[in-house]
Amino acid sequence: MSSMEKINDIHVHLGPSSVINQKLLDDDLLKFRENYGINHIGLMTLDVDIDKNNLKIIQLAKKHDFIHGHYWIQKHRIENDVEILKKEIGSGVIGVKFHGVFENLPISAEQYIPILEVLNQKKAVLLVHCGRYKDGHRDSNSSYLHGIDIAEKFPHIKVILAHMGGNDTSVVKKAIQASENIPNISLDTSGISTPYRVEYAVEKIGAKRIIFGSDYPWCSFRGMYYGVEDALIDNNEKDLILRKNFLKIIGH
């Protein structure tokens, strides 16, 4: 992770969490970026102070050209979020983050259609938390299957399945197989510390659809980095995952 090879990270969290004690505050961002040799950051809130942190991320994205905001949407304020996204996407905000566990609904629920229509119109990002609950079964609000539904229904949304579709190897393999012929789906590597999962994804869908994400401070940045760096793939493929694919997502 030298300064000559800066990394782009699509999945970084700002603020406190109800689950973990460690937190990244806005004052820490520059130090975090310098310590780990990061260029561009995809920034989103954790699950505490969501409204406050969403606004802070919008401000930070306007202040720093290396910050690209994922706005965390919430079912109790869909109308307000729609208006904010109409205004802010394209001026620092690149799309939204969705977490079905905290929402107690899947992203495919009809409540979110107004949000999805805005994302589709603006060709924006939808980063979906994907869990391994029930082995990724559709009954889970965080199943990768709901992200796939959205990608098929809204072909202009850049759907990113976080944690490569569910972190657990068996779930990741299912998510990759289900995504193979859906070109507007990518997978981020957050939570992936087993290089085999990266190798499998490169073999099945190609390195151009895999994006490095650390899930910091939830996960160890270095642990996530070496999940890619130690994979048995060539350096050009690593360069796509660690750097170039993020730039394509943000239109650079």
N, C-alpha and C positions, 0 to 999 in steps of 0.2 A: 504494500500500500504506500508506495513512494509518491512524492509530490509530482513526479513526472507522469504518473498514471492515476489521475484522480478518478474516483468512483462516483457514479450517479446512483442515488438511493431513492426509490419510489415510495418507501413505506417507513416514515419516521413519525413518532407521536410527540405532541406537545402537551405539557400539563400533568396534573395528578391523575391517579387511577384509584378506583375503589378496591382493586385487587392486589396491586403491587405498590411497594413503598417508594421505589426509585422513580424519579420524574425528571423530564427535560423541560426547563423553563426557557422563555424567549431570550433571556440574558445569556443562556448557555449555548445558544445555537452557533455562534461564531467559533467558540472554543471546540464544540463538538465537530464542526466542519473541518477545522484545522487539525485536530487530533487524529482524525481518521482519513484525511486526504480525500475529502468529498467535494465534488463540484456542485451539481444540482441536487436539491432535496425536495421530495414530495412529502408535504407536511400536513398532518391531521391531528385532531385532538384525541385524547383518551376519553374515558366515559364519565369524567367528573367535570363540572363547569363547561358543558358542551357549548352553550350559547356564547358565553364569554370567550372561550378559546376559538370558536369559529370566527368571531369578529377580529380577534387578535391575529389569527392566521391570515385573514384578508388584508389586514394592515401590513403585516410582515411581508406578504407576497408583493405588495405594491412598493414597499421600501427596498427590498432586495431582489435583484433579478435572478438569483439562484434558488429562491424559494417558490414553490408551485403548490398552491393550496388544494387539498381535498376537503370539501365542505361536508361535515357530518350531518346527514339529514335525519329528521325525527318525525314520527308519524303524527305527533300532536301539534305540529306547526307546518304542515305541508304548504298551505297557501303562502305563508311568509317566506318559506324556503324557496318556493318557486320564484317569487319576485326577486329575492336576493341573487339567485343563480342566473336569472335573466340578465341582471345588471353586472354581475361580477365575473362570470365565466369569460375568459379571454383577457382579463386585466389582472392576472396573477393567480386566479383560481382556474384549475384545469378540469375540475369535475367534482365528484362526490365520493365520500366513503359511506358504506352501508354495513351495519352490523346487526344481523338478524337475531342474535342472542339477546342483545339489549332492547331491541325493538319488539321482540316476541312475535315477529312476523317475518315471512320471507320477502325478499325484494320483488318477487313476482306477485305479491298481493296488490289488489286493484287500487288501494290507497295511494300507491307510489306512481301511478301512471302519469299524473301531471308532471312530476319530477323527471320521469323517463322521457317524456315527450320533449322537454327542454334539452335534456342531454343529447337526444337524437338529433334535434334541430341544430344544435351547436357542435355536433361531432365531438362531444366531450368524453371524459373518462368516468367510468363507474368502477370503483375499486370495492369489491365485495369480500367481506370476511367469510372464509370457508372453513368450517370445522370438521372434525372427524366423528362427531356424535352420530350414533346409529350407522356408522360406516358410510356416511355421506348419503343416507337414504333421504328421499324426498320429504319425509315427515319432519326432518330437521330443518329449522328455520335458517340454518347456516349451510345447507347442502349446496355443493357446486351446481347441482341440477337447476336451481333457481337462477343462477347466473347464466347458465346456458340458455334457459328459456328466454331471458331478456336479450341476449346476444342475437338469437334467432328472430325475435319479434322486432327488435330495434337495431337494424344492421349498421347504423352510423355511430352507435355508441361504442367507444373503445372499452370493452369489458375486461377488467383485470381480476382474475381469480387469485385472491391472496392465499398465501401458504400453499401455493401450487394446487389448490383445490381441496385441501384438507389435511395437510401435514403428514398424516400416517401413510406409509408407503402404499398400502393396498388402495386407499382412497385416492391418493395422488395418481396412481396408474389408471384408475377408472375415470378421473377427471380429464386426464390427458387424452385418453382414448375417445371420450365423448366430445372433446373439443377439436379433434383432429381436422375436421372439415368445416370448421366455423372460423373464418379468418379474422373476425373482429374480436376474438378472445385471445388474451395473453395470460400468462401465469407469473406471479411474482414469487421470489424465493424466500420470503420472510418465513421464519420458523423452520427452515430446511437446513439441517446440519448434517444430513446424510448425502454425500455426493452422488450416490447411485440414482437418487430421484432426479437430479439434474441431468445425469447421463441418459436416463430413460427418456426424459422430455426432449432432449436434443435429438435423440434417435427417432422419436415418433413425430414430433411437430416442428423440429428445427430450432436453432438457437435464436432466430429472429423474433420468436414469440415468447421469450423468457426474459424477465426483467428483474434485476437485483433489487431486493428490498430487505432491510435489516429488521424491521419491527422494533427498532430501538425506541425507548429503553426497556421495552418488554423483553427483548432478546439481546444477547451479546452481539455487538456489531461484528467483532472479529470472528465469533463462531459462525455467523451467517456468511461472512466473506469467505471463509475457508470451506464452507459447504459448496461454494462454486469453484474456488481456486484449486481445490483438491480433486475436482471431478476429472475423469479421464476423457476430456474433450480438448480440441486444439485451441491455441491461443486466440485465433480469430473468433472462435465461438465464445470464448470467455470475454473477449473485448465487446462483443455484441451484448452479452448479458450484463456485464458490469458497467458499461458506458453508453454504447450507441443506441440501444433500444429505447432508453429513457428519452434521448434527444428526439427520436422519431415520434414518440408519444406526445411531446410538447411542441412538435412542429419545427424543430431546429434542424 
